Amino acid sequence: MILDRRHRVIKNITLTGAIVNCLLAASQIVFGIIGHSQALLADGFHTLSDLLSDFVVLFAVKQSSAAADEDHPYGHGRIETLATVLLGFLLAAAGVGIGYRGISSIIASQQSSPELITLVFAGLAIFAKEFLYRYTIKAAKQIHSSLLESNAWHHRSDALSSIVVLVGISAQLLGIPYMDILAAIVVAVMIIIMGVRLTSKAFAELIDTGLDSELIGRVKSLIEGNESVREVHSLRSRSMGGLGYVDAEIQVNPRLTVSEAHYIAFSLEQAIKAGFEQIIDVSIHVDPLTESGHDSVTELPPRTEIEKMLAAAWQGLPCCDQIEQIHLHYLQSRIEIDIVLPTSLSSSDYSEQIDRIIQQAVDLKHIGKVNIYFSR
């Protein structure tokens, strides 16, 4: 449900941007040619690249919204990240092209005086792009979309470039030579920088760079705040399409039942997802041991071997055939055993037989303490 809403918001925001960019690019290019302004024309082609990026975003949203499948168990969120990389490259390429054209014009001593009408469309571009930036960045922060955020900053870079265009055209009209062309070159540099920035951020996501350290600190505090958690052994995170994935390893009382340990882990997973909207997937691993205890516990035999050892040790002992349950607690270098007997054996008449059961078990290798419980 959250992902469906997220993709719907991205689609609606991007469609609005596409419509505005289409109208704006057409007017900038037409009046850049009519008004003899290389800067406005460059800004028009920049806006045209935005229109292309809008279609890339729409494509990415459609593909990344596909449900997880056998080949993609974590979903298709990486498509959104890859689209962000493509947007960054498109920006940088557009900037290089615009800059090359401007530098070539200066070298060839080619310049023309822009018409006054070009100022109107430079101002219109500033207003339109700033509106799209604010409209898009607000939605991006609400749904934690790196793709939508990259598109928002794309709009902001356009607004800044349009300001440069406005200044360049104004200076040219006031008689300062080459200012229109210089404005186009400045716009190109700004576009390239923004493209590199977006691409770098997307690449960091592709190599599973962790989430913001401040956010992870808050997640760790939430886990440590649970009274059943003795220690957080590890806490890892990664981002996919702007959304967070977290896994943690917690130490709990080793005598807890499996169901209670699962309850603790599940409760923490739900609390993290409820408290941090950006995080959509959490995996909590429950550990009854300290970090140093893992090496020794791997040397202990599994249940099947323990049961065979106990059966051999108890062979011929009275009451053994009445044992209802055997619980094993793997506690570092020793296994503690809980034996459940029927209530009918709780009288003192059977104490000697039960003591023999305990002693025979304790004498075995790897066995530590043996506890006797009676069922109700």
Secondary structure, DSSP 4 states (H G I P E B T S, - for coil): -HHHHHHHHHHHHHHHHHHHHHHHHHHHHHHHHHTT-HHHHHHHHHHHHHHHHHHHHHHHHHHHTSPP-SS-TT-STHHHHHHHHHHHHHHHHHHHHHHHHHHHHHHTT---PPPTHHHHHHHHHHHHHHHHHHHHHHHHHHHT-HHHHHHHHHHHHHHHHHHHHHHHHHHHHTT-TTHHHHHHHHHHHHHHHHHHHHHHHHHHHHTTPPPPHHHHHHHHHHHHTSTT--EEEEEEEEEETTEEEEEEEEE--TTS-HHHHHHHHHHHHHHHHHH-TTEEEEEEEEESS-GGGHHHHTTSPPHHHHHHHHHHHTTT-TTGGG--EEEEEEETTEEEEEEEE-GGG-SGGGHHHHHHHHHHHHTSTTEEEEEEEE--
